[in-house]
Amino acid sequence: MSEDFTPDQKRYLEGFMSGMQSARTARGLGPLGGVSGAGGSGKPSGPDREHAEAQAKTVAAGGKLVDQEKWKAAEHPFDAYARFKDQANAGIYPKPEDNFRWRYHGLFYVAPAQNSYMCRLRIPNGILKAWQFAGVADLAEKLCGPYSHVTTRANLQVREIPAENAAALLEGLADLGLTAKGSGADNIRNVTGSATAGIDPLELLDTRPDARAWHHHILNDRSLYGLPRKFNVAFDGAGSIATLEDTNDIGFQAIEVGDGAVFEGAAVEPGIWYRLALGGITGHKDLARDTGVIVAPSDAIAVSDAIVRVFIANGNRTDRNKSRLKYVLDAWGFEKFLDAVEEKLGRKLIRLDAAFVKARPVYDRLGHIGVHAQSQAGLNWVGVALPVGKLTVQQMRVIASISQACGDGDIRLTVWQNLLISGVPDGKVEDVIANLKAIGLSAETSILRAGLIACTGATGCKFAGAHTKEDALAIAAHCEPRITLDTPVNIHLTGCHNSCAQHYIGDLGLIGAKVPVSEEGDTVPGYHVFVGGGFGVEGGIGREFRTDVKAEDAPALVEAILRTWQEHRATPDESFVAFARRHEIGALQALVAQTGDAA
C-alpha cells in the first residue's frame, strides 16, 4: 500500500477495491488483476495498481468517478478480448462501455455517422514499409471500406469495418507487424516524429530511434494504459517539415547547446539535446509550454515515463473536460510538477537558460510536397499531395510499388495528411512523378491545397457539425481560380471541439457548427471561423473572426479573407499570421467586408 495514503484513505481504498471486485463477480469475471493482501484487504498490486490507487484516492477525497473510470476498473479492456471476439463472431456492435473498451484495441464504433467501426493504427514516427502499406490496402479491400485516411498524427485509419470483420482486421494487422493497440481511449496515442528523420539536411537529430523506443516501451507495459485521458508525445528533430510537437502533452524539441552552459555549478556538455515542452492541447486553446528543461536523447524514454506516471497519479478522473495534462499543470504550476517528475526519476532535471541554445533551423512550410534533396547525395524524398488525406486501395498499392522500385522501401506519413516516398535517386524522380500521375496523384499542388487540413467530418464522425473533407475541397475549388497565393497558408477544418484537425493553429481555422436558420430551431451544417493561429516560432491560438457561417458560404468567405491579406499586407512577404495579428478583429472584419464588397 502506498505510504501516501492516510489510514482513512486506506480504508476507502479497501472498500473501493472490494466494490470493484463485486462488480466483476456480477459480470462472471475473475479476480481484479493482481489484487492481493492479507485477509483479503483488497490492496491493489500488479500493473493496474497505480490506476486503482488514483481512482480510490479520488473517491476518498469525495470525488465521483466518471463512467469511463468505472468501466476500466470493472473490466480492463485487455482482459476482454475474448468477449470482443464473441461479439465480432456474432456480428454485434458494442454498447457504450464496450465501445470505450474496444478503443483500447484501436476500434471505434462510429454510429450513427456510419454503422461500422473505424480503426486507427499505431505507426511510430509515421514510417512503415512498402509491403506493410500494401498489406493494409489488402486488408481494407477485404474487410473495410476500400480506402484509408492519413491522419494529423502521421498515422493511418481505415473505416466502414463491419462488426464481423473487426477481429480479423486486428489480427491481420498483427500479421503485418503492425498494431492498433492503445490508439484510442485513455491511452498514449501514436508516437510522432520528424517525417524526414535520418534523411534531412537540416535536421539536428534523427528521431526514429527515440520514437521507436517509446512506442515499444508503451506496448510492453500495461501500467501505461488507462490514463485519466488520452496523451500525446512527439519528437521533433528540427528538420524541414514541422512535427507540431508543441500541440502535444509532451513535446521533445531537438536543440543544439553551445559552449559555456552550466547547471548547478557543473558544465553542460555542448551538442544536441531535447528541449522539453509540456501541456499542449490546442482544442483547449493551449500550446505546449517550454519548461526550461533539457533532456539527453538517451534519457527521453525515462523522462517520458516519469511524466506519464505523475499524470496517472494526479490527473482528474471526475471531469472528462479537465482531465488532460494541461489541467494538472494549470493547477500545480510547472515547478511543482517538475519536482514530482524528479522524485519519480530519483534525480534532478537539467535546466538551461535559452541564451545557451542555438537558433533552430527554419521549417520549410512546403517541404512535405514535391521533390527535395536528401542529406544522402543523389537521393530525394518526394512529397505526395493527397486530397485531404484520402487514398484508395489501388493508389496505396501503386505507391507501395513505386517505393520499392524507385525508393528505399519506406512510406513516410506526415502530420500534414500526406506522405513521402524517400530514397529516390535523381534518375528515377521522373518515373515517380509519372506513376503518381497515372493514379490521379501528384507531387505538385497549389500552395492553398498544400496547407489544407481536414478531419473526417460528419461523413464518418458522430460529433462533427459539418462535412469537413468535402467542404475543404469545395474551398480549394472555389478559391484556386480566383486567387493565387505566393506564400504558404494553412487552412484547417475540424468537425468538433475534439479539434482533430487542430483548427486553432491554422492561419485560417474552421470548426464545425450547427448554424441556426429559423426561429423554430432548424439548423444547417456550417462553421465558426478563426484567424491568426500558428505553430513553432509563430505559435499561437487563432482568434474568433466570425460565427455561424453556413458551409455553402465558407468558400467565398475564405476567398475574401485571403484577398484582403494580399491586397492590404504591409510588404509583399508579410505572412498571413503576421497580417492577421497586427489587426484587431473588428478592424479585420471591416477590412474583409470592404474587400469582399469590392470584389
C-alpha positions in Angstrom: 0.0 0.0 0.0 1.4 3.4 -0.9 2.7 5.4 2.0 1.0 8.5 0.6 -2.4 7.2 1.9 -3.8 8.2 5.2 -5.4 5.5 7.3 -8.9 6.8 6.3 -7.9 6.7 2.6 -6.6 3.1 3.0 -10.0 2.1 4.3 -11.6 3.8 1.4 -9.2 2.0 -1.0 -10.0 -1.4 0.5 -13.8 -0.7 0.2 -13.3 0.7 -3.3 -11.4 -2.4 -4.4 -14.0 -4.6 -2.8 -16.7 -2.9 -4.7 -14.9 -3.2 -8.0 -14.4 -6.9 -7.4 -18.1 -7.3 -6.6 -18.9 -5.6 -10.0 -16.6 -8.0 -11.7 -18.0 -11.0 -10.0 -21.5 -9.9 -11.1 -20.2 -10.0 -14.7 -18.9 -13.5 -14.2 -15.3 -12.3 -14.2 -12.3 -13.5 -12.2 -10.3 -11.6 -9.5 -9.4 -8.0 -10.3 -5.9 -8.1 -11.9 -3.3 -8.5 -9.2 -5.4 -7.8 -6.2 -3.9 -9.3 -3.1 -3.3 -8.7 0.5 -3.5 -10.3 3.9 -7.1 -11.0 5.0 -8.4 -10.2 1.5 -7.9 -6.5 2.2 -8.3 -5.6 -1.5 -4.9 -3.8 -1.7 -4.0 -3.5 -5.4 -0.9 -4.8 -6.9 0.3 -5.7 -10.4 0.3 -3.4 -13.5 -3.0 -1.8 -12.7 -2.0 -0.8 -9.2 -1.2 2.9 -9.9 -4.6 3.4 -11.6 -6.6 1.7 -8.9 -4.8 3.8 -6.3 -5.5 7.0 -8.2 -9.2 6.1 -8.6 -9.5 5.2 -4.9 -7.8 8.4 -3.9 -10.3 10.3 -6.0 -13.2 8.6 -4.2 -11.6 9.0 -0.8 -11.4 12.8 -1.4 -15.1 12.9 -2.1 -14.9 12.8 -5.9 -17.2 10.7 -8.2 -15.5 8.7 -10.9 -16.8 9.2 -14.4 -18.3 6.2 -16.2 -15.1 5.5 -18.1 -13.1 5.1 -14.9 -15.7 2.7 -13.6 -15.6 0.7 -16.8 -11.8 0.4 -16.6 -12.0 -0.8 -13.1 -14.8 -3.3 -13.6 -13.1 -5.0 -16.6 -9.8 -4.0 -18.1 -10.1 -3.8 -21.9 -7.1 -6.1 -22.4 -8.8 -8.7 -20.3 -11.9 -8.6 -22.5 -10.6 -9.7 -25.9 -12.4 -13.0 -25.8 -15.7 -11.1 -25.3 -14.8 -8.8 -28.1 -14.2 -11.8 -30.4 -17.5 -13.3 -29.4 -19.3 -10.0 -30.3 -17.4 -9.9 -33.6 -18.3 -13.5 -34.5 -21.9 -12.8 -33.8 -21.8 -9.5 -35.8 -22.8 -7.5 -32.7 -21.8 -3.9 -32.2 -20.9 -2.8 -28.7 -22.9 -0.9 -26.1 -21.2 2.3 -24.7 -19.0 0.7 -22.1 -17.6 -1.9 -24.6 -17.3 0.8 -27.3 -15.0 2.5 -24.9 -13.1 -0.7 -24.1 -12.7 -1.7 -27.7 -10.9 1.6 -28.4 -8.0 0.2 -26.4 -7.7 -2.2 -29.3 -7.9 0.7 -31.8 -11.6 0.2 -32.8 -14.2 3.0 -32.7 -17.8 2.3 -33.3 -18.9 5.4 -35.1 -22.6 5.1 -35.4 -24.8 7.0 -36.2 -22.4 8.6 -38.8 -21.6 5.1 -40.1 -22.9 1.9 -38.7 -19.5 0.4 -38.6 -16.1 0.5 -36.9 -13.2 2.8 -37.6 -9.7 1.5 -36.8 -6.7 3.8 -36.1 -3.3 2.2 -36.3 0.0 2.8 -34.4 2.9 3.7 -36.7 5.8 5.2 -34.7 7.4 8.2 -36.4 4.8 7.7 -39.2 7.1 5.3 -41.1 6.1 1.9 -42.4 7.5 -0.4 -45.1 6.0 -0.5 -48.6 4.9 -4.1 -48.1 3.1 -3.2 -44.9 1.4 -0.3 -46.7 0.3 -2.7 -49.5 -0.8 -5.2 -46.8 -3.1 -2.5 -45.2 -4.6 -1.9 -48.6 -5.3 -5.6 -49.0 -7.0 -5.7 -45.5 -9.0 -2.6 -46.3 -10.2 -4.0 -49.6 -11.2 -7.3 -48.0 -12.5 -6.2 -44.6 -13.2 -2.4 -44.6 -14.2 0.4 -46.9 -11.7 0.3 -49.9 -9.7 3.4 -48.8 -7.6 4.8 -46.0 -7.0 8.2 -44.4 -3.7 9.7 -43.4 -4.3 11.5 -40.1 -2.9 14.5 -38.4 -0.7 12.2 -36.2 1.1 10.8 -39.2 -1.0 7.7 -38.9 -3.4 5.6 -41.0 -7.0 4.9 -40.2 -9.4 2.6 -42.1 -13.2 2.8 -41.9 -16.5 1.1 -42.7 -15.5 -2.1 -40.8 -18.4 -4.4 -40.2 -18.6 -5.9 -36.8 -17.9 -9.4 -38.1 -14.7 -8.2 -39.7 -13.3 -6.4 -36.7 -11.2 -9.2 -35.1 -9.9 -10.3 -38.5 -8.7 -6.8 -39.1 -6.8 -6.5 -35.8 -5.2 -10.0 -36.3 -4.4 -9.2 -39.9 -2.6 -6.0 -38.8 -0.6 -8.1 -36.3 0.4 -10.5 -39.2 1.9 -7.4 -40.9 3.9 -6.5 -37.9 1.5 -3.6 -37.2 -0.8 -2.9 -34.3 -3.7 -0.6 -33.3 -3.3 -1.3 -29.6 -3.9 1.8 -27.4 -4.6 4.1 -30.4 -7.9 5.2 -28.8 -9.5 5.9 -25.4 -7.4 7.0 -22.4 -4.0 5.9 -23.7 -0.8 7.3 -25.2 -1.6 7.8 -28.8 0.5 7.3 -31.9 4.1 8.5 -31.4 5.0 11.2 -33.9 8.5 12.2 -35.0 10.1 14.2 -37.8 8.8 13.0 -41.2 12.3 13.3 -42.8 14.2 11.8 -39.8 17.5 10.5 -40.9 17.4 11.9 -44.5 17.1 15.7 -43.9 20.0 18.1 -44.5 18.6 20.5 -41.9 17.9 18.1 -39.0 19.7 18.2 -35.7 18.6 14.7 -34.7 17.2 11.5 -36.2 14.1 11.0 -34.1 13.4 7.4 -35.4 15.2 5.6 -32.6 13.5 7.6 -29.8 10.0 7.3 -31.3 10.5 3.6 -31.8 11.8 3.1 -28.3 8.9 5.0 -26.7 6.4 3.0 -29.0 7.8 -0.3 -27.7 8.0 1.0 -24.1 4.3 1.7 -24.2 3.3 -1.5 -25.9 5.1 -3.7 -23.4 4.0 -2.0 -20.2 0.3 -2.4 -19.3 0.6 0.1 -16.5 0.9 2.8 -19.2 -2.7 2.2 -20.4 -5.8 3.6 -18.8 -4.6 7.2 -18.1 -7.0 9.9 -16.9 -7.4 10.9 -20.5 -5.6 10.5 -23.9 -1.9 11.5 -24.1 0.2 12.7 -27.0 4.0 12.6 -27.3 6.1 13.9 -30.2 9.8 14.0 -31.0 10.9 16.8 -33.3 14.4 16.6 -34.8 14.4 20.2 -36.2 14.1 19.0 -39.8 12.5 20.7 -42.8 8.9 19.6 -42.0 7.2 20.7 -38.8 6.2 17.8 -36.5 3.8 20.1 -34.5 5.4 18.9 -31.2 4.0 22.0 -29.5 0.5 20.6 -29.9 1.4 17.5 -27.7 1.2 16.8 -24.0 5.0 16.1 -24.2 7.0 17.8 -26.9 10.7 17.0 -27.4 12.4 19.7 -29.5 15.9 18.9 -30.7 18.2 21.8 -30.0 22.0 22.5 -30.1 23.6 23.6 -26.8 26.6 25.8 -27.2 29.8 26.1 -25.1 29.8 27.6 -21.6 26.5 26.3 -20.4 26.4 25.4 -16.7 23.8 23.8 -14.4 24.2 23.8 -10.6 27.9 24.5 -11.0 28.6 21.7 -13.4 29.3 22.2 -17.1 26.6 21.1 -19.5 28.1 19.2 -22.4 27.6 21.1 -25.7 25.9 19.2 -28.5 22.4 18.0 -29.4 19.8 17.7 -26.7 16.0 17.8 -26.5 14.2 20.8 -25.0 11.1 19.7 -23.1 7.7 21.3 -23.6 4.6 20.3 -21.8 0.8 20.7 -21.8 -0.1 21.1 -25.5 -3.8 20.6 -26.2 -4.9 23.0 -28.9 -8.6 22.0 -28.7 -8.4 23.7 -25.2 -6.5 26.7 -26.6 -3.1 25.8 -25.3 0.2 25.0 -26.9 2.9 23.1 -25.1 5.0 25.5 -23.0 8.8 25.4 -22.6 9.8 24.1 -19.2 13.4 25.3 -19.4 14.5 21.6 -19.1 16.8 19.9 -21.5 17.0 16.1 -21.9 19.7 14.0 -23.3 18.1 11.9 -26.1 19.3 8.7 -24.3 17.2 9.8 -21.3 14.0 10.8 -23.2 12.2 7.5 -22.5 12.8 7.6 -18.8 11.7 11.2 -18.5 8.5 10.5 -20.6 7.7 7.5 -18.3 8.1 9.6 -15.2 5.9 12.4 -16.6 3.2 10.0 -17.5 3.2 8.3 -14.1 2.9 11.7 -12.3 -0.1 12.3 -14.6 -1.6 8.8 -13.8 -1.5 9.6 -10.1 -2.8 13.1 -10.2 -4.9 13.6 -13.4 -8.6 14.4 -13.0 -10.8 11.3 -13.0 -14.1 13.1 -12.3 -14.4 15.6 -15.2 -13.5 14.5 -18.7 -13.3 18.1 -19.8 -10.5 18.8 -17.4 -8.6 15.5 -17.4 -5.7 16.2 -19.7 -2.2 17.0 -18.5 -2.7 20.8 -19.1 -5.1 21.0 -16.2 -2.6 19.4 -13.7 0.0 21.9 -14.9 -2.5 24.8 -14.6 -3.4 23.7 -11.0 0.1 22.9 -9.8 2.4 25.2 -11.8 5.4 23.9 -13.7 7.8 23.8 -10.8 5.7 21.6 -8.6 5.0 19.3 -11.5 8.7 19.0 -12.4 9.6 18.4 -8.7 7.2 15.4 -8.8 8.8 14.2 -12.0 12.2 14.5 -10.4 11.0 12.5 -7.4 9.8 9.7 -9.8 13.2 9.8 -11.6 15.2 9.9 -8.5 17.4 12.7 -9.9 17.4 16.4 -10.9 16.4 17.5 -14.4 18.8 19.9 -16.1 17.5 23.4 -16.5 19.2 25.6 -19.1 18.8 29.3 -20.0 17.7 29.8 -23.6 20.8 32.0 -24.1 22.9 28.9 -24.4 20.6 27.3 -27.0 21.4 28.0 -30.7 18.6 29.0 -33.0 16.8 26.1 -34.6 16.6 25.6 -38.4 13.6 27.2 -40.1 10.8 25.0 -41.3 10.0 24.7 -45.0 6.2 25.0 -45.0 6.1 23.3 -48.4 8.7 20.7 -47.5 6.0 17.9 -47.4 5.1 18.5 -51.1 7.3 18.0 -54.1 10.9 16.8 -54.7 13.6 17.6 -52.1 17.2 16.6 -51.9 18.1 14.4 -49.0 21.3 14.5 -46.9 22.4 11.4 -48.8 24.0 12.6 -52.1 21.9 11.9 -55.2 18.8 10.9 -53.3 15.5 12.7 -52.8 12.2 12.5 -50.9 9.0 13.0 -52.9 6.1 14.5 -51.1 2.8 13.2 -52.5 -0.2 15.6 -52.4 -3.3 13.7 -51.1 -6.8 15.2 -51.3 -7.3 15.9 -47.5 -5.5 12.7 -46.7 -7.6 10.1 -48.6 -6.2 7.2 -50.5 -7.9 4.4 -52.4 -6.6 0.9 -52.0 -5.5 0.9 -55.7 -3.5 4.1 -55.0 -1.9 2.6 -51.9 -0.7 -0.5 -53.8 0.9 1.6 -56.6 2.6 3.9 -54.0 4.0 0.8 -52.4 5.3 -0.4 -55.7 6.8 3.0 -56.5 8.6 3.0 -53.1 10.0 -0.5 -53.7 11.0 0.1 -57.4 12.2 3.7 -57.2 12.8 4.4 -53.5 14.2 2.9 -50.3 11.0 1.0 -49.5 9.8 3.4 -46.8 6.5 5.2 -46.8 6.6 8.2 -44.5 3.4 9.7 -43.3 3.3 13.3 -42.2 1.1 15.3 -39.7 0.1 17.3 -42.8 -2.1 14.5 -44.0 0.1 13.3 -46.8 3.1 11.0 -47.4 6.7 11.0 -48.6 8.4 8.4 -50.8 12.0 8.6 -49.7 15.4 7.4 -51.1 14.5 8.2 -54.7 17.7 8.6 -56.9 17.9 11.6 -59.1 17.5 9.4 -62.2 14.2 8.0 -61.0 12.4 11.1 -59.9 10.6 11.4 -63.3 9.4 7.8 -63.1 7.9 8.5 -59.6 6.1 11.6 -60.9 4.7 9.8 -64.0 3.5 6.8 -61.9 1.8 9.1 -59.4 0.1 10.9 -62.2 -1.2 7.6 -63.6 -3.2 7.0 -60.4 -4.5 10.6 -60.1 -2.0 11.9 -57.7 0.9 14.3 -57.9 3.9 15.6 -56.2 2.8 19.1 -57.1 -0.2 21.1 -55.9 -1.3 24.7 -55.3 0.0 26.5 -52.2 -3.6 26.5 -50.9 -4.1 22.7 -51.2 -0.7 22.1 -49.7 -1.8 23.6 -46.5 -5.4 22.3 -46.5 -6.1 20.0 -43.5 -9.5 18.4 -42.6 -10.7 15.8 -40.2 -13.1 13.0 -41.1 -16.1 15.3 -40.5 -19.8 14.4 -40.4 -19.4 11.8 -43.1 -17.8 9.4 -40.6 -17.9 11.0 -37.2 -21.0 11.5 -35.0 -19.5 14.5 -33.2 -18.9 16.6 -36.3 -21.1 19.6 -37.1 -20.1 19.7 -40.8 -18.7 17.6 -43.7 -15.1 18.9 -43.3 -13.3 17.0 -46.0 -15.9 17.7 -48.7 -16.1 21.4 -47.6 -12.3 21.7 -47.6 -12.2 20.5 -51.3 -15.0 23.0 -52.1 -13.0 25.8 -50.6 -10.0 24.9 -52.8 -12.1 24.5 -55.9 -13.7 27.9 -55.3 -10.5 29.8 -54.4 -8.0 28.5 -56.8 -9.5 30.1 -60.0 -10.0 33.4 -58.2 -6.8 33.9 -56.1 -3.2 32.8 -56.4 -1.2 32.5 -53.2 2.5 33.2 -53.3 3.2 32.5 -49.6 2.2 29.3 -47.6 -1.1 29.4 -45.7 -2.6 26.6 -43.6 -6.4 26.2 -43.6 -7.6 23.7 -41.0 -11.2 22.4 -40.9 -12.2 20.4 -37.9 -15.6 19.0 -37.2 -16.0 19.4 -33.4 -14.3 20.6 -30.3 -12.1 17.5 -30.2 -10.2 19.5 -32.8 -8.6 16.6 -34.6 -7.6 18.9 -37.4 -6.3 21.5 -34.9 -8.2 24.5 -36.2 -6.8 26.8 -33.6 -3.3 26.7 -35.1 -4.3 27.3 -38.7 -3.7 30.6 -40.4 -7.4 30.1 -41.0 -9.3 27.7 -38.8 -12.8 26.5 -39.2 -14.7 24.4 -36.6 -17.9 22.7 -37.5 -21.2 24.1 -36.1 -24.9 23.7 -36.5 -25.9 27.0 -37.9 -29.5 28.2 -37.0 -31.6 29.1 -40.0 -35.1 29.6 -38.5 -36.8 30.6 -35.3 -38.1 27.1 -34.9 -34.5 25.9 -34.3 -33.7 24.4 -37.7 -30.0 24.2 -38.4 -27.7 23.5 -41.3 -24.0 22.5 -41.3 -21.5 25.3 -41.0 -18.5 26.8 -39.2 -17.1 29.2 -36.8 -14.1 30.8 -38.3 -10.8 31.7 -36.6 -7.7 33.6 -37.9 -4.1 34.0 -36.9 -3.2 30.7 -35.4 0.3 29.3 -35.7 2.9 26.8 -34.5 6.6 26.7 -33.8 8.2 30.1 -33.7 4.8 31.6 -34.8 2.9 29.6 -32.2 -0.4 31.0 -31.1 -4.1 30.3 -30.8 -6.4 31.7 -33.5 -8.9 34.4 -32.7 -12.6 34.1 -33.5 -13.4 36.0 -36.6 -17.0 35.0 -37.4 -19.5 32.5 -36.1 -22.3 30.6 -37.7 -21.1 30.6 -41.3 -23.1 28.2 -43.5 -20.9 25.6 -45.2 -22.1 26.8 -48.6 -20.8 30.3 -47.7 -17.4 29.3 -46.3 -15.6 29.2 -49.7 -16.5 32.8 -50.5 -15.6 34.0 -47.0 -12.2 32.3 -47.2 -11.5 33.9 -50.5 -12.4 37.3 -49.1 -10.1 36.9 -46.1 -7.2 35.7 -48.3 -7.8 38.5 -50.8 -7.9 41.1 -48.0 -4.5 39.9 -46.8 -3.0 40.0 -50.3 -4.3 43.5 -51.0 -3.5 45.1 -47.6 -0.4 43.3 -46.4 2.4 45.7 -45.2 5.0 44.2 -47.5 4.9 41.6 -50.3 6.4 39.0 -47.9 4.2 39.7 -44.9 2.8 36.3 -43.8 -0.9 35.8 -43.2 -0.4 35.2 -39.5 1.6 38.5 -39.1 -1.1 40.3 -41.1 -3.9 38.9 -39.0 -2.2 39.5 -35.7 -1.5 43.2 -36.3 -5.2 43.9 -36.8 -7.9 44.0 -34.1 -10.7 41.6 -35.0 -13.2 44.4 -35.5 -10.8 46.2 -37.9 -10.1 43.0 -39.8 -13.8 42.2 -40.1 -14.4 45.6 -41.6 -11.5 45.3 -44.0 -12.7 41.9 -45.2 -16.2 43.2 -45.7 -14.9 46.1 -47.7 -12.6 44.0 -49.8 -15.3 41.4 -50.3 -17.8 44.0 -51.5 -15.2 45.5 -53.9 -14.6 42.1 -55.4 
